[in-house]
């Protein structure tokens, strides 16, 4: 009986060892399949060249100017690591749709290449020559939508991606933010959005401010809250500058409204919170008055928008502010302490605004007809009280 037990144990041990050997062989095969054909000498040379590239405050004499080659060599390494870390590659059609949705209202330049599309998140002086010259610089924060493999990356230092050992073997790693950005944007991973909101806020801000990505309320909240706090720290306070995020001009000078930010402010204005709508109230006056404090720089709304665009902006803000005043001011007059709405004050100074709004069918804003009529009635009543003629 003992001999039988001993033989059974020996057989079981042999079976497990064979099973482990098979698994080991499978792992080796997987590793071989995942191994990339790379030119080690070329990579070493590029790493050496990139050490002499401009980056933030590092400005060497005769710097190395990165090119398309510096981007293309990254693609297979990033593609392999994204898959290893759970990124699911989407179809070409779906990727193109998502990228077009991401940049549809962008105020920055887009440039198509055979293998990728450059999304310029810097504007320099907005001249094509300047943008093209710095397209692949490491400190521009430009984003590259990689075709066929269907992911989004910035330009990355090669030495941060691949580590080559003395025997020319290598290991690959990519920054975690590359994984989380792609899984959020293209795999709709809300868990990765949680990580980005804590660890990659600058990227999310650029999505909103430069690309007009305003479809995620949690990102909108982060952007508006942070910038409102920042602008509140200025002296004089410049909270009205959040208006530049909602209303802007595109690369081809087309008027754009960040409707997601508008909706966020509309849905989050309450009896105890009028911060954003009052900031926009103040912003409207800069549409018609000189920027005496110079707070807007090249984004001066007085010069940026034509009369119709200004009327459109005023209408959007009024469609939120006027109903909010009627609803919340009686409940909290100390907080809602402005004498009148922005629309009221601007109509008094610029009565031609009424004709523009009516002529353009209230800009398609559902409650704007009622808001305009109520405000005009309010102005007329106040004139009667003051004994003024119409």
Secondary structure by P-SEA (a helix, b strand, c coil): caaaaaaaaaaaaaaaaaaaaaaaaaaaaaaaaaccccaaaaaaaaaaaacccccccccccccccccaaaaaaaaaaaaaaaaaabbbbbcaaaaaaaaaaacccccbbbbbcccbbbbccccccccaaaaaaacccccccbbbbccccccccccccccccccccccccccccccaaaaaaaaaaccccaaaaaaaacccaaaaaaacccccccccaaaaaaaaaaaaaaaaacccccccccccccccccccbbbbbaaaaaaaaaaccccccaaaaaaaaaaaaaacccccccccccccccccccaaaaaaaaaaaaaccaaaaacccccccccccccccaaaaaaaaccaaaaaaaaaccccccaaaaaaaaaaaaaaaaaaaacccc
